Amino acid sequence: MSALFDLSKAEPLGKGSFAPAGSIRDPELSKLVAGYKRTIASRYRSLGPDELDELPTGLWVSPKIDGELWFLVVEGAEIAIVAPNGKVLSGELPVLAEAKKLVAPRAKGQLVLAGELFAVRKGGRPRVGDLAKAMGGGEAAEVDRIGFHVFDLLTGGDGENPGPMPEYGDRLAAMRRLCEGGKRLQCIRTEEANDVDRVRALFTEWVEGGKGEGLVARSKDIGRTYKIKPFFTLDAAVIAYTVRTDEPTQVRSLLLAVMKEDGQFQLIGSCGNMGSGDLRAELFTTLSGDVIPSGYSHASSSGALFQFVKPSLVVEVKLTDLQAEDSDGKPIRRMVLELASDESRWTPVAPMVGVSILHPVLERVRTDKTVNPVDVRAGQVLERVFLEDVDKRAERIELPASEVIERRVWTKTTKGQVAVRKLVMWQTHKEKLDPSYPAFVVQWTDYSAGRKDPLQRDVRRAPDEASAREIADAMIADGVKRGWTEYA
């Protein structure tokens, strides 16, 4: 019986085995691999090819392979490749056979190597969807196609340097020694780049030359890692908007969605980078006349609630990337909505596995396209990420009703005009069924007829009642001064 892994639920994968999420038995190892992505993700910065002048000097540069983050674990006779969520590949897989032959005899201590698990394809660079296909089929799985390119060393080392190794240059040297001679198992190709011109040359060679989906550049001095990928565009439907606080006749951000084949809409994120005030004013004029009710509320990062509209506008957004997993390696879930047949109301259906758009910039309004399952199809995301059943129909989940636990109102009369401030706190009772819902919500409403923007709202989320009451107390202390009378 393995001390590190629980293989009791493992299923055949070629001549090896595949154990499901949660199959790492050792708690320290599980914590290490689960926390790596979260820690490293906080140090990543995404750049486009026209932003390379922002790079520092002195970089380790590697091609970005389109696969999944996994970890090679070697401790004594135990050898496996594990995922952040605890999936385990073990047994007689070709890539593990190389690890047993090459890495295990050289390893010192518990060796944990981070790398990209991918599947080789004929006639082009690997794509993340290829890995899922290669690992399907049980005993008939195409395991010969599976490769693993190492790009970091977490623990352990080799005879020359048993670790620990805080400097990436030392870790890189050790990874090269450990993986020397491998075919399916290799240390990621890495070159030094001392200036931006060299990075541009590598981008041309590796990315534009079709060898990788992008570059990963690690700074030698400041501990920052950069992901450099080509920009790409996506067409989406505008289903809601917020306005600028200082210019209420200008759009601040747009809520975007793509369509499934059956006509359901799935959120992909919001875009607030859209250039001039003239365009923002034009969008407000177009959208403000199409506002309709929605049974689903969505707040922006600043707390403003989106106004939902009839989906009549298609926009093209430029992105640096799409994300299908969060920093913990868990699938991102996005709400699926349905539009009434007469376009009179939005109804939430259920959250499903989806994507988040990264660094969106509004390129243009697509007047040549309409909102339909072809022009704003959900399948566009498959060009960057692999999602199973991207067009699968969402089935409605009946969620419990929210409960208002506090409601307070204050008024103040100035020059014959009544101003109102209101606090509402409610418990959603939904967070266990749908993680996109917070446990508690606090909303502050401020109405003053004499102000340029008479109605202002602030919406805050809280994980528990104590946190919600702390937010509420701060809102009251800041918003209720002398002259305000509480309405009984």
N, C-alpha and C positions, 0 to 999 in steps of 0.2 A: 504494500500500500504506500502511495506517495505521501511524503510529509508536506509537500508544497501544493499539490493539486488534488482535487476531488474529481475523479474520472468515472464515477459510478453512473453518470447520465450521458457519458460520451457516446457518440454515434460514429459509424465508420466514415472515413474520409480517405479514399484510396486504400492503401495498406496501413494508414495511420488512423487517427481518431480526432474528432472535434467535440469538445465539451462546451456546454452553453455558458452564458453569462453567469458570473458568480461562482465559478469553479476553481478559483484560487483559494486554497485552504489556509495558507500562511497569511496572517493578518498584516504583518509588516510589508510583505511583498505586495499584497493587494493595495495597501495604502500608497506604496511607492509608485506603482504604475498608474493608479487612478489619479494621483495628484500631479503627475508629471505634466500632462497636457494642460491642466489648469494653470500651473506655474509658468510653463513655457509660453502659453498663449498670451499671458499678461505682458510678456517681453517682446512679442511680435509686433511689427508694424508693416502694413501693406503699402506698397508703392506701385505705381504704374510705370511703364517704360519712359514716360516723359518727365518723371520726377526723380531721376537718378542723381541729379545734382545735390539732392538732399542727403545723400549717403556720406558717411564719414570715410576717411582714408583708413587703409589697413583692414582688409576683410578676408574671411574664408568664404569662398563661393562654391555652391554646389547646384546641380540641376534639381528641380522639384519634380519628384516622381508622382504620378497620379495614382495613388494607392491609399492604404489605410495605415494609421499609426499602430504598430504592434511592438512587442518587446521579446528579444531572445533571452531566455533565462537558462543559465548553466550553473548547476551546483552539484559537484560530484558526478554521480551517474545520472542525475536527473537533467533532462534537456527538453525544453518546450518553447513554443512561441505563444505569448499571451497578449490579449487585448486589454485596454484600460478598464473595460467593464467586466473583466474576469473570464472571457472566453479563452479556451486553451486548445492549441494544436500540439499533438504529441504522436509518438510512435514512428513508424517507418515511412516518413515522408521524405522525398528526395532532398528538400532544403534542410531538413533536420539531420539527414545522413551526413551532409557536408559539415554541419555544425559539430556533429559527434566526431568526425574525422579530423577537422581542422581546428576548431575553436576549443573544444573541451580539453585536449592535451595541453594547450597553452594557457588556459584560464587559471587565475588565482582568486580565491575567495568566491563569494556568491557573485557571479558575473551577470549583470543586467544591461543589455544593449538595446537602445531605442532605434527603430528603423521603419522603413516603409515596406509594407507587405503588398505585393502587386502580382499581376499575372501578365506574362509576356504575350503579346499578340503579333500576328504576322502582318507585315505591311504597315507598321506605324508604332508610335509610342504607346505604352500602357495607358489604359483608362480605368477609372475606379470601378466601373461596371463589369470589366473583364474579370476582376477578382471574384466577385459574387458568382459569376457564371462558372469559373474554374473550380470553385469550392462546392458547387452544387452536384448532385448526382450520387452522393454516398460513395460506395466502393468504386463506382465508375467515374468519380471526379477526376478532372484533368490536373492532377497534382504536379505533374512534370512541368507545368507552366508557371508554378508559383515560385516567386523569388523574394529575397529579403535583402534590402540594402541598408546597412547600418549607418546612422548619422550622429549618434551620441552614446556616451557611456555613463551609466548612472551609478553603478557600484562595481567593485572588483577591479581586476586588471590582468596583467600577464607577468611573466618572470622578470622582464626588464623593469616594469613599473607596476607593482601590485596595487597602487592607489592609496588614498584618494587622489584625484586629479582635478583641482579647481580650474586649471587653464585649459581652454578648448584645444590648443595646439598639442598639449600632452595627451589629451583624450584621443585626438585624431591619430596621432602616431601609434597609440596602443591599439586602436580599432584596425588600423592598417595591418599591424603585425598579427593580430588575432584572426583576421579574415583572409590573410594572404593565401593565394592559391584557389580561392573559391570561384565557383561559376554562378550558381544560383544565389549563394550567400557571399556578399561583397561589402566592403566599406564603400560608402558613397563617393563617387568621384569628386574631388575637392581641389580647388586651385586658389592660390593667393592672388588677391587683386589689391594693388597699392594705390590705385586711382580709379576714378569713375570711367575713364576711357576703356580700361580693361574690363570692367563690369559690362559696359555696352557691347564690347566685342564678344564676351561670353554669352550675353543675351542673344545676340545675332546667331552665334554658332549653335547653342543648345536649344533655345526656345524657338526662334524663327526657323532653325534648321530641323525642328521636329523631334528633338531628342528628349524634351522635357516640357511640362506644362508651365514652367516658370523657373525662377532662381530662388535659392535661399542664401542670403548673405549674412554671415555672423561677424560682428565687429570684434576686433582683437582687444579693444581698449575699453569700450563703454558698456559691454554686456548686453547689447541690443541685437536682436535678430530681425532681419527684413525679409519679407516675402515679396518678390517682384514678379508680377504676372501681367500679361497683356490685358488691356481693357476689353470688355465685350459688352454688347447691348442686349436688352431684353424689352419686349413690348408688353405693357400691362394696362389693365383697366383701372381708372381712378374711381374709387367707390366712396371716398370721404375726404374731408379737408379740415384744416384748422386755419385761423386767421392770425395775423400779427397783432400783438397787443397795442402797439403804438400806431398801427395803420390797419384798422379793422376792415378796410375795403381791399386788402391785399392778402392773398393766400400765404400762409407760413409753411405748411407742409401738406403733402398729398399721401393718402393711404392707398396702397396699390394691391391688386390681386390678379391672379391668373385664373383661367377657366378650365375645369375638367370637361371631358367629352360629353358628359350628361348635362352640362350647363351650370353645375355648382361652381362657386367662386371660392378660392383659397387665398388667404392673405399671404403676402411675401415680405411686407415691411412698408416703411414710409420713406418719402424723399422730401427733404427741405432745401436742397441745393438746386436752385433753379434760376439764378442770375438776377436780372433786372427787376425793378419794381413795376415796370410797365407790364411784363409778362405776368407777374403776380396779380396785378389788378385785372388783367384780361381773364385770367383763370377764375378769379373771384366772380366776375360778371357772368362767366359761363356756368359756374357751378352753383352759385347761390340761388339761382332760380329753380334748381332741380333737387332741393333738399327733401328727403323723405324720412319717415320714422324708421327706427331700427331697434330690434329686440336685443341687439348686442352693442355694448359700449366699448370704446377703445380710446385709451388715453395716450397722448404723446409723451415723450420723455420729460417734457416740462410740466406735465400734469393737465394740459388742455385736452378737453374732450373733442374728438372728431365729429363733424357734422356729416352724416351719411347722405349720399346723393344717388340719383338714378345713374347707372353705369353707361354713360354715353360718350365718354372721352377715353381715347387710347393715347398713351404717352410712351416714348422711347427713353429708357434710362441707361446711362453708362455705368458699369459696375467694375469694381476690382475683383470681386469674387462672390460666390454663393456659399453659404454655410449650411450643412445638413445636420451638424452635431454641435452641442454646446461645449464649453470648456471642460466639462466632466465626461465628455464622450457619449452623452445621452442624445438620442434623436431629438431634433427640434420639432415641436408640434405647433401647428398653426390652425387657427379657426377656419372652418368651412362654413360659408353662408349660402343661403338661397334667396333669390329675388322672387317676390310674388309675381304671378303671371301678368298682372296689370301694372307691374313696376311700382306698386304703391308702398312697399315695405320690405325691409331686410329681416330675415329670420336666421338666427344662429342654428347650425346643425350639430356639429361636434368638432373638436380639434383632431387633426390627423397629422401624421408625419409630413413635414414640409421643409421649407428653407427660409433663411434670412438673407436679405441682400446686403452687401457690404459696400459702403461708401458710394451710394447712388448719386448720380448727377443727372438732372433732367436735360436731355439732349434736344428734344423737340416734341411737339404735339403731332401725332400721326393722323392728320386729316384724311389720309388715304386709306385708313383702316377703321373698322368698326368693332364693337365689343361682341365677339362671338368665339366659340371654342377653337377656331382656327387661328385667327389673328392674335389672340392673347392666350394661346394654348398653354396648359400646364407643362406639357412635354418639353418646353424650351429649357427648363432647368436641367434636363438630362444631358445637356451639352457640357455641364460643369460638375454635376454631382450625380450619384446613383441613388435613386429612390425606387423601391419596389411599389408597384401599384399606384403610380403617380396619378392615374385617372380613375382609381377605384372610388366608387360612390361612398360618401360619408353617410352613416346612419345616425339618426337623431338620438341623442341621449337626453332623457328628462332630468334636468338638474333641479335641486331643491330651491325654494324661494329664499331670497335674501331677507334679513330681519333688521329693521332699523332699531338701534339700541340707544341712540341719543339724537335729539333734534332741538336746537336752540336758535332763537331769532332775536335780533336787536334792531331798533330803529332810532333814527335821529332826524329831527326836522331843522332844516337850515333854509332861511329865506322862502319859507312856504313849501319847500320840496322835501319829501320824505326819502331818506336813504335807508337801505336795508342791508343787514349782514346776517348770514345764516350759516350755521354749522350742522351738518348731518353726518352721523357715523353709522355704518351698517356692517353686519357680519354676512358674508356671502353664503356660507355653508356649502361651497362648491369646490374648494381647493383640493379636496381629496379625490374628487371625481375628475377634475380638470385642472391640472397644474398651472394653466394660463390665468386662472383666477387667483387673486390674493385672498387671504383669509378675512381681512378687514379692509374697509375703504373709509377715508375721511374726506369730505368735500366742504370747501369754504366758498360761499357765494357772496359777492360784494356788488350791490346795485346802487348806483348814484346817478340820477337823471341828468344832473348838470355836467357830467363828465363826458369827454369826447367818446370814450368807450364805456358806456354806462354799465354793462354787465360783464363782470370778470369772475372766473372760477379757478379754483386751485384744487386739484384732486390728488390725494396721496394714498399709497397702498401701505399696508402693514401686515406683518406675519402673525401677530397676536394682539389681544385686546390691550395689553399693557403698552405696547408700542403705539397702537392707535390712539390711546388716551394721551400719551405723551405728545403726539403730533397735534391732537385737538387742543390741548392746553396751550401749546406754543402759538397756534393760530388765534386763539381767543386773546391771549396776552398781547399779541401784536396788533390785532384788529379791533379790539374793544377798549377805547380810551374814555376819557371824560366826555360826558354829553350823550352817551349811548344808553338807551333804556331797553332792558330785556322784556320781550313780549311774552306775557304769560299764556 
